[in-house]
Amino acid sequence: MLETPEELTALQDLLDASAATAGPHLRGIITDERRMTAAALTDHLQGMRLITVATVTADGRPLTGPFDGYFLHGSWWFSSGPDAVRIRHLKARPAVSATYLPGEQVAVTAHGQAELFDLHGPQCAPMRQAMLDHYLPKQGPAFQEWMEGLEGGIGVRIDARKLFTFAAPRD
């Protein structure tokens, strides 16, 4: 877990504020007993997690697609190439939503603004390390060579304004 005590506190505050603004339907599903704490969330989201990211087209249509997501320091991070459609959307319209939904037991949904960074810049160092930790054992040094040679790679951090979690009760 990379989160500092201050980041965990800020994350818990975001989770609590988001839950407080949820509508009655969502509150009926995500009851207090089914919400994850910041500590439980960061513990659960170790490593790479496939997330679905939604962006907005110029004419207002939503577009979703999968990304390798990394929950680092209390925020979702993902990366792509500079010519990717969703990166072009985020450059023009930074509103973004992302959902991690591996099955019926857990769900994490973030709504906020995308912050874009040079993948090779210092802000993306934790994500680059997380990517290496995940892919080096699977693909070997070729992955690191590919990542280091990626021209114009973009790292994206979701500055979540709302963050909802769901964890089904364990039997």
FENCORVEN-V910590 format. One line per field, one symbol per residue. ss: DSSP state (H for helix, E for strand, - for the rest). phi: phi as a letter, one per 40 degrees, with the letter a starting at -180 (. if undefined). burial: # if it has 24 or more other C-alpha atoms within 12 Angstrom, else .. A space follows every 50 residues. Layout:
ss = ???
phi = ???
burial = ???
//
This chain:
ss = ----HHHHHHHHHHHHHHHHH--HHHHHH--HHH---HHHHHHH---EEE EEEEEE-----EEEEEEEEEEE--EEEEEE----HHHHHHHH--EEEEEE -----EEEEEEEEEEEEE---HHHHHHHHHHHHHHHHHH-HHHHHHHHH- ---EEEEEEEEEEEEEE----
phi = .cccdccccccccccccccccccccccccccdcbcccdccccccccgcbc bbbbbbcccgccbbacacbbcbfgbcbaaaccccdcccdcccaccababb aciccaabbbbabcbbbcdcccccdccdccccdccdccbgcdcccccccc cgdbcbbccccbabbabcdcc
burial = ..#....#..##.###.##..........#...#########.####### ######......#.#.###############....##.###.######## #....###############...#.#######..............#... ..###############....
//
